[in-house]
């Protein structure tokens, strides 16, 4: 007892009562008197003659002299020192030299120009609303179904038949594989009940095809993308309200694809009739909770929200299609010639076709593809994988089973 107390008495103490220069212990340099080698837990010296000594110091000094007053039970209760984590640094670091990060954009541009990209658009509406002409006007080329089948008589099918035409178009070195899917026969029958089922089935089939390629053990480097990125729905220019067929179609399709409604052949309405019709359509969409593209739920960036708000105010776009050029004030313009003059398709004062073209191609094309992949396809993928994890009620001996949409599944 006396020897141990004398040994402690010959050493100095810091302001927190810890040994300052104990052999094997780092000096107490912190504001609280604890050094890097000291522990916050302290023990008694075994008597009442000395102050409390840090346990780490006792283990380094008195225990080394042949014995320690610490019992094993007390040592087991010692708290382990927890290292302190520095908070993550925020903000953007300024570089003091050129690194070359901005060259990534040029690399992406070169790669995209070499590989090209895909864009799949579907047009839905009654016959005679100018769907094929509108597609040709959008891409300024003969890419529609009618243009690819010249000399054939156009007949209205008895049921909805989907027909796709694929073209590769190029502009300034950038190649785009464009697929246009038409839906002849939609809304042309007396009884149009469930006329949207073939369209829903086709869209889900493209999701299923992409999913099967994605879950393969050995996947292709680039999976062919046949998923529908945008569905342009043509509303007849009645000037009244949306028909039940229009409401039911957009309600069902807006859950699985990006729906962009347009008023077809808007030149048959006066400016006042067009504005009133658009307001009624917007009221119908809001009353039936139909979310068309661009959806408010997917606006993340404040700048994008401001842009999309201006677009949503104009939806549905009142458009006019024409694939013939006419001479106006010494310039060749796309338009439709009437008794009252020429309706210029690309003139914002005449129709809203430029807004539709900007939305589908110039400003939101990549966003359409991103939402298709990250939202609509992801919802389908989660649903299909959840279905595959459920125990089957009966064995099919390895044969593919059919899901609710009638698609075969081996998942």
Buried (B, 14 or more C-beta within 10 A) or exposed (E): EEEBBEBBEEBEBBEBEBBBEBEEBBBBEEEEBBBEBBBEBBBEBBEEEBEBBBBBBBBBBBBEEEEBBBEEEBEEEBEEEEEEEEEEEEEEEEEEEEEEEEEEEEEEEEEEBEEBBBBBBBBBBBBEBBBBBBBBBBBEBBBBBBBBEEEEEEEEBEEBEBEBBBBEBEEEEEBBBBBBBBBBBBBBBEEBEEBBEBBBEBBBBBBBBBBBBEEEEEEEEEBEBBBBBBBBBBBBBBBEEBBEBBBBBBBBBBEBBBBBBBBBBBBBBEEEBBEBBBEBBBEBBEEEEBBBBBBEEBBEEEEBBEBBEEBBEBBBBBBBBBBEEBEEEEEEBBBBEEEEEBBBBBBEEBBBBBBBBEBBBEBBBEBBBEBBBEBBBEEBBEBBEEEBEEEEEEEEEEEEBEBEEEBEBEB
